[in-house]
Amino acid sequence: MGIQSTIEASVDKFTPAMQRVATVIRDQPRIVLEQTISELADSCGTSVASVVRFCRVLGLSGYAQLRMSLATELGKEAAQFGNDLILGAEIAQSDTLQEMASKVASLEILAIDETVSGLDYGALERVVAAVDQAERILLFGIGASQFVAQDLHHKLFRIGRNAFLLADPHEAWTAALLSPAGTVALGFSHSGATADTVRFLDIARQAGALTVALTGSPDSPLAQAADECLVSRARESRLRAGAMVSRIAQLAIVDCLFLGVASQRYEQTVDALRRTRDVTHPK
């Protein structure tokens, strides 16, 4: 995972002082290359000790490693997207529509790249095998995460899998509690902290279901409630009505998961897709 995505995924671990460091670096990532640790601490209204603790929460030895990691990452991004685009920059009121579209598109491309390259393919293979053999597949997410769950439900339903999209928390908890043998329960939450979704996986796990978390935070409560965890990587813009970049990253995982399941019974899948297309697109 890139250092900027690591910062994004670690927000819940930061103290208020460290959160100020994260905000400044998120908005102006090049500031780390331009300022000493003392200057950065002043810019963030905090202490040098807080900056050092911030680095260690990220798994870094100190400020020098943070600077080196950011320099490498920003160099790669400049080569891929051009020097004029600062990926860490927020969408500004002064941006043109073209500039806003470029920022969002670049962040979404980067999110897909980081998500796919950072996937735990061992975990993905185990989830594919479990979903392929499942007697029942339960899918649940709140808000924008429900749209991602809905996308996987649509795909699995189209190829004849026994998948259920649960829209209401009480409905989800009931379905989780009454999970028959061979149930796979998938919970969707980018933050991994959505209480209703965490409870859904907790109940399903206690009922004997295999639980899977699709989240952007591998240390989150949702990940801890899951037998398997598929992690997305995204740097989300604060100017949003719902998930944007994080949604795209999770949809990339959904597509990988679906293709894995579909390929387990290739001929049956192709036949199901052909037949369902014929019935929904009559000649």
C-alpha positions as CSV (number, residue, x, y, z in Angstrom):
1,M,0.0,0.0,0.0
2,G,1.3,3.5,-0.8
3,I,2.2,5.7,2.1
4,Q,-0.6,8.2,1.4
5,S,-3.2,5.4,1.3
6,T,-1.7,4.0,4.5
7,I,-2.2,7.4,6.2
8,E,-5.9,7.4,4.9
9,A,-6.5,3.9,6.3
10,S,-4.9,4.7,9.7
11,V,-7.0,7.8,10.7
12,D,-8.8,5.9,13.5
13,K,-5.4,5.2,15.2
14,F,-4.3,8.8,15.4
15,T,-4.6,11.1,18.4
16,P,-6.0,14.6,17.7
17,A,-2.4,16.0,17.4
18,M,-1.5,13.2,14.9
19,Q,-4.7,13.8,12.9
20,R,-3.6,17.4,12.4
21,V,-0.3,16.1,10.9
22,A,-2.3,13.7,8.7
23,T,-4.6,16.5,7.4
24,V,-1.7,18.7,6.5
25,I,0.2,15.9,4.7
26,R,-3.0,14.8,3.0
27,D,-3.7,18.2,1.6
28,Q,0.0,19.1,0.9
29,P,2.0,15.9,0.6
30,R,5.1,17.8,-0.8
31,I,5.4,19.7,2.5
32,V,7.3,16.8,3.9
33,L,9.9,17.1,1.2
34,E,10.2,20.9,1.8
35,Q,10.2,21.2,5.6
36,T,12.2,19.8,8.5
37,I,10.4,17.9,11.2
38,S,10.4,21.0,13.4
39,E,9.0,23.1,10.6
40,L,6.3,20.5,9.9
41,A,5.4,20.3,13.6
42,D,4.9,24.1,13.6
43,S,2.8,24.0,10.4
44,C,0.6,21.4,12.0
45,G,0.3,23.2,15.4
46,T,1.8,20.2,17.2
47,S,5.1,18.9,18.6
48,V,8.1,17.1,17.1
49,A,7.2,14.2,19.4
50,S,3.7,13.9,17.8
51,V,5.2,13.8,14.3
52,V,7.5,11.0,15.4
53,R,4.6,9.1,16.9
54,F,2.6,9.7,13.7
55,C,5.5,8.1,11.7
56,R,5.6,5.1,14.0
57,V,1.9,4.5,13.9
58,L,2.4,4.2,10.1
59,G,5.1,1.5,10.7
60,L,7.9,3.9,9.8
61,S,11.2,4.3,11.8
62,G,10.9,8.1,11.7
63,Y,10.6,11.3,9.7
64,A,13.5,10.4,7.4
65,Q,11.7,7.3,6.2
66,L,8.4,9.2,5.8
67,R,10.2,11.7,3.6
68,M,11.9,9.0,1.5
69,S,8.6,7.1,1.1
70,L,6.7,10.2,0.0
71,A,9.4,11.3,-2.3
72,T,9.4,7.9,-4.1
73,E,5.6,7.8,-4.2
74,L,5.2,11.3,-5.5
75,G,7.8,10.7,-8.1
76,K,6.0,7.6,-9.4
77,E,2.7,9.5,-9.5
78,A,4.2,12.4,-11.4
79,A,5.6,10.0,-14.0
80,Q,2.1,8.4,-14.3
81,F,-0.2,11.4,-14.1
82,G,2.1,14.4,-14.9
83,N,3.7,17.0,-12.7
84,D,0.7,19.4,-12.8
85,L,-1.6,17.1,-10.9
86,I,-1.2,16.9,-7.1
87,L,-3.1,13.8,-6.1
88,G,-3.2,14.8,-2.5
89,A,-4.9,18.1,-3.2
90,E,-8.5,18.6,-2.4
91,I,-11.0,19.6,-5.0
92,A,-11.1,23.4,-4.7
93,Q,-13.9,25.9,-5.5
94,S,-11.7,27.5,-8.1
95,D,-11.2,24.2,-10.0
96,T,-12.7,23.9,-13.5
97,L,-14.9,20.9,-14.3
98,Q,-12.0,19.5,-16.3
99,E,-9.6,19.9,-13.3
100,M,-12.1,18.2,-11.0
101,A,-12.7,15.4,-13.4
102,S,-8.9,14.9,-13.8
103,K,-8.4,14.8,-10.0
104,V,-11.1,12.3,-9.4
105,A,-10.2,10.1,-12.4
106,S,-6.6,10.0,-11.4
107,L,-7.5,9.1,-7.8
108,E,-9.8,6.3,-9.0
109,I,-7.2,4.9,-11.4
110,L,-4.7,4.9,-8.5
111,A,-7.1,3.3,-6.2
112,I,-7.8,0.4,-8.6
113,D,-4.1,0.0,-9.1
114,E,-3.2,0.0,-5.4
115,T,-6.1,-2.2,-4.5
116,V,-5.4,-4.9,-7.1
117,S,-1.7,-4.9,-6.6
118,G,-2.1,-5.1,-2.8
119,L,-4.8,-7.8,-2.7
120,D,-4.2,-10.8,-0.5
121,Y,-4.7,-13.4,-3.3
122,G,-4.6,-16.3,-0.9
123,A,-7.6,-14.8,0.9
124,L,-9.3,-14.0,-2.4
125,E,-8.9,-17.6,-3.5
126,R,-10.3,-18.9,-0.2
127,V,-13.3,-16.6,-0.5
128,V,-13.9,-17.6,-4.1
129,A,-13.9,-21.2,-3.2
130,A,-16.3,-20.6,-0.2
131,V,-18.7,-18.5,-2.3
132,D,-18.6,-21.1,-5.1
133,Q,-19.6,-23.9,-2.7
134,A,-22.0,-21.8,-0.5
135,E,-25.5,-22.9,0.1
136,R,-26.5,-19.3,1.0
137,I,-24.6,-16.0,0.4
138,L,-25.6,-13.0,2.6
139,L,-24.6,-9.5,1.5
140,F,-24.9,-6.4,3.7
141,G,-23.7,-2.9,3.8
142,I,-25.0,0.5,4.9
143,G,-25.2,3.7,2.8
144,A,-22.8,3.8,-0.2
145,S,-21.4,0.4,0.8
146,Q,-24.8,-1.1,0.1
147,F,-24.4,-0.1,-3.6
148,V,-21.3,-2.2,-3.7
149,A,-23.1,-5.1,-2.1
150,Q,-25.9,-4.7,-4.5
151,D,-23.4,-4.9,-7.5
152,L,-22.1,-8.3,-6.2
153,H,-25.6,-9.5,-5.6
154,H,-26.6,-8.6,-9.1
155,K,-23.6,-10.4,-10.6
156,L,-24.1,-13.6,-8.5
157,F,-27.8,-13.7,-9.0
158,R,-27.3,-13.5,-12.8
159,I,-25.4,-16.8,-12.7
160,G,-27.8,-18.6,-10.5
161,R,-26.1,-18.4,-7.1
162,N,-28.2,-18.3,-3.9
163,A,-27.4,-14.7,-3.0
164,F,-29.4,-12.4,-0.7
165,L,-29.0,-8.7,-0.5
166,L,-30.1,-7.5,2.9
167,A,-31.2,-3.9,3.1
168,D,-32.4,-3.5,6.7
169,P,-30.1,-4.1,9.7
170,H,-32.8,-6.1,11.6
171,E,-33.3,-8.2,8.5
172,A,-29.6,-8.7,8.1
173,W,-29.1,-9.7,11.7
174,T,-32.0,-12.2,11.5
175,A,-30.6,-13.7,8.4
176,A,-27.2,-14.0,10.0
177,L,-28.6,-15.6,13.1
178,L,-30.5,-18.2,11.1
179,S,-27.6,-19.0,8.8
180,P,-27.8,-22.7,7.6
181,A,-24.7,-24.8,7.2
182,G,-22.7,-23.6,4.2
183,T,-23.5,-19.9,4.6
184,V,-21.0,-17.2,3.6
185,A,-21.7,-13.7,5.0
186,L,-20.0,-10.7,3.4
187,G,-20.0,-7.3,5.1
188,F,-19.1,-4.1,3.2
189,S,-17.7,-1.0,4.9
190,H,-14.8,1.2,3.7
191,S,-14.2,2.5,7.2
192,G,-14.7,-0.9,8.8
193,A,-16.4,0.9,11.7
194,T,-20.1,0.8,10.7
195,A,-21.6,-0.7,13.8
196,D,-24.6,-2.4,12.1
197,T,-22.3,-4.2,9.6
198,V,-19.9,-5.2,12.3
199,R,-22.8,-6.7,14.3
200,F,-24.0,-8.5,11.2
201,L,-20.6,-10.3,10.8
202,D,-20.4,-11.0,14.5
203,I,-23.8,-12.7,14.6
204,A,-23.1,-14.6,11.4
205,R,-19.8,-15.9,12.7
206,Q,-21.4,-17.0,16.0
207,A,-24.0,-18.9,13.9
208,G,-21.3,-20.8,12.1
209,A,-21.1,-18.9,8.8
210,L,-17.9,-18.0,7.1
211,T,-17.5,-14.2,7.4
212,V,-15.8,-11.9,4.9
213,A,-15.0,-8.2,5.3
214,L,-14.6,-5.9,2.3
215,T,-13.0,-2.8,3.9
216,G,-10.4,-0.2,3.5
217,S,-9.1,-0.7,7.1
218,P,-7.4,-4.1,7.8
219,D,-7.3,-3.3,11.6
220,S,-10.9,-2.2,11.9
221,P,-13.7,-3.8,14.0
222,L,-15.2,-5.2,10.8
223,A,-11.9,-6.9,9.8
224,Q,-11.6,-8.4,13.3
225,A,-15.1,-9.8,13.0
226,A,-14.3,-11.6,9.8
227,D,-12.7,-14.9,9.0
228,E,-11.3,-13.4,5.7
229,C,-10.6,-9.8,4.8
230,L,-10.3,-8.2,1.4
231,V,-8.8,-4.8,1.6
232,S,-9.4,-1.8,-0.7
233,R,-7.0,1.1,-1.0
234,A,-8.4,4.6,-1.7
235,R,-7.7,8.3,-1.0
236,E,-11.1,9.8,-0.7
237,S,-12.0,13.4,-1.4
238,R,-13.7,15.2,1.5
239,L,-16.0,17.0,-1.1
240,R,-18.4,14.2,-1.6
241,A,-22.0,13.2,-0.8
242,G,-21.0,9.6,-0.4
243,A,-18.2,7.2,-1.3
244,M,-16.5,8.0,-4.6
245,V,-13.0,6.8,-4.9
246,S,-13.4,4.2,-2.1
247,R,-16.5,2.8,-3.9
248,I,-14.5,2.3,-7.1
249,A,-11.8,0.5,-5.2
250,Q,-14.4,-1.9,-3.6
251,L,-16.0,-2.5,-6.9
252,A,-12.7,-3.6,-8.3
253,I,-12.6,-6.3,-5.6
254,V,-16.2,-7.2,-6.3
255,D,-15.2,-7.7,-10.0
256,C,-12.2,-9.9,-9.1
257,L,-14.3,-11.9,-6.7
258,F,-17.1,-12.4,-9.2
259,L,-14.7,-13.4,-12.0
260,G,-13.1,-15.9,-9.7
261,V,-16.5,-17.5,-8.8
262,A,-17.7,-17.4,-12.4
263,S,-14.6,-19.2,-13.6
264,Q,-15.1,-22.1,-11.2
265,R,-18.0,-23.3,-13.4
266,Y,-17.1,-21.7,-16.6
267,E,-19.6,-23.4,-19.0
268,Q,-22.5,-23.1,-16.6
269,T,-21.7,-19.4,-16.1
270,V,-21.5,-18.6,-19.8
271,D,-24.8,-20.5,-20.3
272,A,-26.5,-18.6,-17.4
273,L,-25.3,-15.2,-18.7
274,R,-26.5,-16.0,-22.2
275,R,-29.9,-17.2,-21.1
276,T,-30.5,-14.3,-18.7
277,R,-29.4,-11.9,-21.4
278,D,-31.9,-13.4,-23.9
279,V,-34.8,-13.1,-21.5
280,T,-34.0,-9.5,-20.6
281,H,-33.2,-8.5,-24.2
282,P,-35.9,-10.3,-26.2
283,K,-35.6,-10.0,-30.0
